[in-house]
Amino acid sequence: MTTPLSSLPENRQDHPRPRGTSWLGQLLRRLHFYTGIFVGPFILIAALSGALYAISPQIEKVVYADELTTSATGPALPLANQVTAATTYTGGAEAISAVRPAPKPGATTRVMFDDPNLGESESRAIFIDPTTAEVKGDLTVYGTSGSLPLRTWVDQLHGSLHLGDFGRYYSELAASWLGIIAVAGLCLWVMRARRARKATALLRPSMKHKGLRRTFSWHASVGVWAAIGMLFLSATGITWSQLGGDNVTKLRAALDWSTPAVSTELAAGSAETNGGAAGQSDDGGHAGHEGHAGHDDHAGHGGDAASDTSGVDPADFDMSLAMARDINVNTGLVEILPPADEDSAWVVQEIQRSFPTEIDAVAIDTDTMEITDRVDFSDYGLASKLARWGVDLHMGTMFGLANQIVLVGLAIGIASMVVWGYVMWWQRRPKHDPSRKFGVTPVRGALANAPWWSVTAVGLAAVAIGVFLPVVGISLLGFLVVDGVLALWARRRGNLVE
């Protein structure tokens, strides 16, 4: 519901205001209309790029089939052989940041290296045939999702328009306002439905235009069905935003809703060296969609500082994985992180984001053959689980293809509502005034007609939203101020309609 439910003929200058129209209804119409007009393009871009991101895993499988798959058959070689082959290929100058063994027959193993020439959260991945130890490819991968170049490009388009941190304000604006527009549109739909049941004579003329009636019906119907999805995308999208996302992280920390992280500390003082933890980060839902967050949620993988793995024995990858299999690692999607330094433990963690979620992790001291720490997803608090599931649903990984289809359908619906909103604005143009190319805007001055306590409540709500979501709060407060000033100016002229 992204543009003007309010832009219907009942707000025309020559049409009397419906009896019983409240100040709240007027405010919602105006808010829904103007935010749809000005924020609509940002939501349209976010929706279309989000739909493309949702299907990007399938595109990756086709584009990078040579790197991701192998036709060789037979038993897999030890990881030590595969790691050695990758290290030989790179020349051994780069430190290994992680290894992802082939998850199933016919797939390749990824050996990832910290390349100082790459950007934040990027790694150089060498794809190895697990049967022959042949190098199948050499690509840059991004973040914990292991995005390959094509999906990384789409991800960064969706999150920042390839404009860096400044571009992330676009996605924050779109995500923040999407939920507000959805709520405002849903409230307007309910108000209109209640008035329609009363069948007042004043409401009948508002739908004389068949084209407008049809467009409005599409816009409203899709909006009602998509409202829950829009609110979900808005809430989860905010967790990746530049300013609002940081506030979400602080709130979760204050409420002790942080995501558990496996400790890699082996000796006193090592926490100062490597942060003392690896695996799932404390920002939970603020990580994972790396194009938005701009950071990784695995310590020692894709960070700014490279791990010192020059003394790592390749055989330790096999030993660590075998030990983890005996503890809590039971899925094929696994990542092995070598220690960041001599005082740190190895980490083996599951990376299965589809349901059932498998992200258990274990820390191992390969010198003593001991398990030093473990974290199981079953031990996560409810808030941490919801954050994880919210991220995975938003990214389309929770329920695989079905999840992706729903996201694409929802994105197309949102994009369609934006377009229909602009079409309705054009369809409402006054036929008696050819100079006007678009329809009359909604009635202003809602706050001027509201009781003082309502004005105070709306102002406080705007301030509260502004503190938690600065981008949307500033624009919302600005809208209320401008609306009030224009209302006073219009009242002096004796005209409450633009």
N, C-alpha and C positions, 0 to 999 in steps of 0.2 A: 504494500500500500504506500507507494512512494510519492505520488503526486495527487493532485487535488481532488479528493472526494468532495472538497468544498467548492470546487469550481463548477458548480451546477447552477442552472438558471435561477434558482431560488434566491441567489444573491445579486441579481441584476438590479440596476438602479431603478428600473421601472416596475420592479416586482416587490411588493411589500414583504417585510420580514415575517416569517412564519410565527404565529402566536406560540408562545411557550419556549422560544429559542433562548437558551440560557447563555450567560456570559462565558461559561466554560465551553459550551458548544462552539461559540463564535471564536474563542481563543484556539481551540483545537483545529477548527477549519483553517484558520489563518496560519497556524504553525505548520499544519500538514501541507498546506499549499506551498508556502515559501520554502520550507526545508526540502520539499519534493523538487521544486524548481531549481534551487541552488546546489543541493547535495545530490540530486538525482544522477548527474553525470558521473560522480565518483562511485555511487552505488552500482551504476550500470557497468563501469569498468571492473569493479571488484567482482561482480556477479559473473561476467563473461570470462574473466581470467581465472576465477575460482572454478568454473565449470571445466575449463581447459586443464587446470591442475588436477582435478578429480580423475580425469581419464589419462593423465600423463604416465602412470605406471604401465598401462597397456602399450602406449606409444613407445616408451623406453624399451620394452621387450622386443619390439620390432626393429627399432633404429639401432639398438646395441646388441642384437642377437649374437653377433660374433664374439663379443666380450663376455656375455652372460651365460652362454651355453657351449657345450662341447658334444661332439658325436662319439668320442672315444668311450669304449666300454671296458669294464674290468674293475678290480678292487682299487680303492683310493690309496695313494701313497701316504706315508706319514706326513703330518704337517711340517715336520722338520725339512723334508725334501722340498716341499712346495715353497716354504719360506726361503730356503737357500736359493732356489731358482729365481725367486723375485729379487732377492738381495744381489745376486750375481748380475741380473739384468740391469738394476739401477746403479751398480758400481759400488754399493755399500757405503756411500757417503751420507745417505739420509737415514735417520732413525725410524724404526718401525713404530707406528702409533697404535695399530690394531690389526688383528687378523680375523676375518670372517670365513670360517670353513664352508665349503660347498654344502648348502642346506639339503640337497637331494641329488640323486643320480642325474647326470646330464647338466648340472650347474657347475659354475666355476668358483674357485676360492678367491677371495679378495685379500691381498696383503697391502695394507695402507701405510704410507710413509709421511712423515712431517717434512714437507717441502718448504723451505724458507721463502721461496719465490711466490707461494700461493697466498691467498687472502685468509682472513679469519674464518675458522670452521671448515676450511678446505683441506683436503688431503690428496696425495697422489696415490691412486689405486692401481696395482698390478694384478691383472686377472690371470689366474693359473688353472690349467687343466689338472684336476686332482688325480687323474689316472696316469698322465704322462709327464706332469710337471712342465708342460709347454706353456710359454707366455702367450695368452690369448688377446691381451689388450693392455693399454696404458691410458687411463683417463683420470680426470679430476673429479672427485666425489665431494659432496657437500653435506656436512652435518650428520646427525645420528640416523637420519632416514636413508643415508647413502645415496642421495639424489645424484644422478648422472647429469652431464651438462645441459641436456634439453630440459629436464624437469627443473633443474636449478634456475634456468632462465625464466621459465614460466612462474616458478615460485617467487622470484624476485620482482617479476612484473606485477604479480598479484599483491605482493606485500609492500612494494616501494616504488613501482614504476621505473625501476633501475636508476633511482635518484639518490640512493643511499639513505642515511638516517633522515634527511629532510623529506624524502619521498614517503617515509612511513607515516607522516602526518596525514597523508591522503587516506591510507587504509584505516587510520584511527578515526578520522572524520566519518568515513563510510560506515565502519562497524558501530560506532557510537550512535550515530543518528538512525541507523537502520532499525534498531530496537524501538527508539522513540517514535519514529514514523509509523512503525507497525502498531504500536499501542494506540497512537492517536487515530490512525485509520480504523482500527477495530472499534474504538469507542464511538467514532462517527457512524460506523455501520450499525452499531447497536441502537444509537439514538435515532437514526433514520428508520430502522425497522420498527421501533416503538411508535414513531409518528405515523408510519405507514399503516399500522394496525388501526389507528384511530381514523384513518381515511378522511382527513380534513380536506376541505375544498382547496385550501391554499397549496397543498402539496401536489395536486394532480397536474397542474400546468408544467411542473418542472421537468417532466420527461416527455414533452411533446416531440422533441427531435429524436427520430428513430436511431440515427447514427450515434448520437450522444448516449442514448439509453443503452444501446448495445455495447459501446465501449465502456461505459460505467459498469454495466453488468459483468463484463469480463474482468475489469480492474478489481471490483469489489469481491467477486466470487473467488478469484485466485488469491486475493489478499487474505480473505478469511481462512481459507484452507492452508495457506502458507505461513500464517502468523506465528505459529509455534516454531517452525523452522527458522523464520527470520529472527525471532528472539534468541534462539539457540546460537545461530551464527553470530549474532551481535555480541552475546555474552562471552562466547569462547574467543571470538576475534579480538575483543578488547584485551584479553590476557596477553596478546602478542604486541600490543600497541606501545608506542614510544613512552608516553606519559601515564596513561591509564594502566598499562601493563605493570609498570613499576609500583603503582599504588596497590594493584591486586597482589603483587608479590609481598609487599609490606604488610598488607592486611592478613594474608595467609600466615606470615611469620608471627604476627602479633597474636593470632588465634591458635598458634601451634598446629597449623595445618600443613606444615612443610612435608615434602616427600622424603621418605627415608633414603639414606645413601650408605652404601657399604664402605666401611673404613679401610683404608690401605696402609694405615700406620703400623709399622713394625717395631720402631724404637722411639724413645723419648726425643721430642723435637722434630720428628719427621713431619708432623702436621704443618709446621711452618714452611716446609719445603714444597709439599704437594697439596696442601689443603686438607690432608687427612681423610679424604673420601673420594670415591669414584662411583661410577654407575649413575643411577638416577639422581638428578640434581634437586636442590631444595626448591627450585622454582616450578617444579612439576608441570602444570599446565602452561607455564610461560616458556617452555622449551619444546622442542620437537618439530615445530613448523619453522625451520631455520630461516626461511626467507623473511619471516616476520620478526622473529626474535633477534636475529643477527648473532646468535651464539649457539654453542653446542651444549648438550646436557650430559656429556661424558667427559670426565676429567682425563687429561692426557691425550685427548683425541680431537684434533682440529683446533686446539687452542693456540695462543700466541707463543707459548714457550714449548719447544720440542723436548720430548722425553729423551733421556740418555739411555739408549738401548744398545750401545756399541758392544757391551759385554754380555748381551743376552744369548743364551744357548738355544738354538732353534729347537732342540729336543724338549725344552721346557714347555713349548706350546702344546705338544702332545700330552705331556705329563699333567699340565694344568687342566686341560680339557677332560682328561680321564678322571682326575680327582673330582672335578665339578660334576661330572655325570653321576658320580656316586653320592653326591650331596643333594643338589636341588636343580640341576640343569638337565632338562629332559626334552628339549625341543631342538629341531634342526637349525633354527635361526639363532646363532650364537655369535658373540663377539668376544675375543680374547685381547685384553689390554696388558702389555708388558709393564713392569714397574717403571715409574718415572725416575727413580734413583735407587741406590742400594738399600735405603731404609724403607722402601715401599713394597707392598705386596702385589702379586699378580691379581688381575680381576677377570673372571669369566662371568658373562652375563647374557641372559636371554634377551632377544630383541624382537620377539613376536608381538606385534601390535594388534593382530586380529584376535577375535574372540575364540576361545578363552585367552585372556591376556596372560602372556608368559614373559615376565621381566624379572625373574629371580636373579640374584647375583651372589657371588661368593668370592672372597679374598683368600689368596693362597700364598704361603711362604714356601717357595720351592726348595729352599736350603734345608728346612727342617721337615718338609712334607706335611705341614700342618695347615688346617683351615683357621684363619685368623678372624674372619668375620663372615656373616651371611645376611642377606636381606631377601625375604620372600614377599611376593605380592600379596599373599594372604594376610600378611602382618600390617599392610598399609591401613591407615585410618580411612574412614568413609570419604572424607573430603579429598584426600590424596587419590583415592580410587576414582572418584567422580571427575577430578581434574584430568587424570590420565585418560579416562574414557571419553571425556569431552574433547580433548585434543585429537584422539584417534577417530572419533566420529566426524569432526570438522575436516580432517585430512582425508577421510574416505577409506581408512584402513581397518576400521573396527569389524565390519561385516563384509569386507571384500567387495566383489562386484555389485552386490545389492546396495551397499552403502554408497558406492560411486554413482549408481543410477539415480538414487534418491537425491544426492547432492546436485547432479547435473540437472535433474528435473526442477529442483528448487531454485537453482541459479537461473534457469531459463524463465521460470515464473516471475522471479524478482525483476529480471531484465525487461520482461514483457510489461510488467506493471509500471515501470518507469516510462516506457514508450507510450503506453496507453494514457498515462497521466498527462504527458505533453499533447497527445492527440485530443484529449478532452478539453484542454485549455484552448486549443485552436478551434475546436468545434463550438465552443461557447462564444466565439467572437460575435459582436452585435451585427446582425444582418443589415440594420438601418444605417450603419456607420462604416463604409468601406475602408476608411483610413485606419481602422483598428484591426490588426491582424490576429489578435488573441483575445481571449475572453476577459471579462471583468474580474478583478481580483476579489477575494472574500471581504466581508465587512470587517472593518478594523474598529479599534476602540473597545475591545472586550473588557480589558482591565479597567477602563474608565467607567464602565457600567457595573463593575463588580463591587461588592462590599469591601470595606477596608481590610477585614480579616482575610478575605480571599486573596487580595493583592499581596498582603504580607506572606501568606502561605506559599503563593506561587514564587515570590521573590526568594524566600528562604530555600525552597526546593531547588531553584536555579543555582543558588550559591552552593548548596550541598552537592549538587551534581557537578558544579564547576570545580569544587575541591577534589573530588574523586576522579572526574573525567574532565580535565582542564580544557581540552579542545572543544568538546561539545558544550561545556558549561559556559565558556566565554561567548561562544556564538549564540547560545540560548539567552543568556543575560542581555546580550546586545540586541537580540530580537525583541525582548520584552521592553527594553528602554525605548527603542525606536518606535515600536508599536504604540507605546504610551504617548510619546511626543507627537506622533502623527495624529493620534486620536484627539489630543487637545487642540491641535491646529485645525483638524477637520471640524471639531465641534464649534470652534469660533466661526467657521465658514458655514455652519449649519448643514454639514454634509458628512455622513459617516461612511460613505462608500467612495472608493477611488474612482 
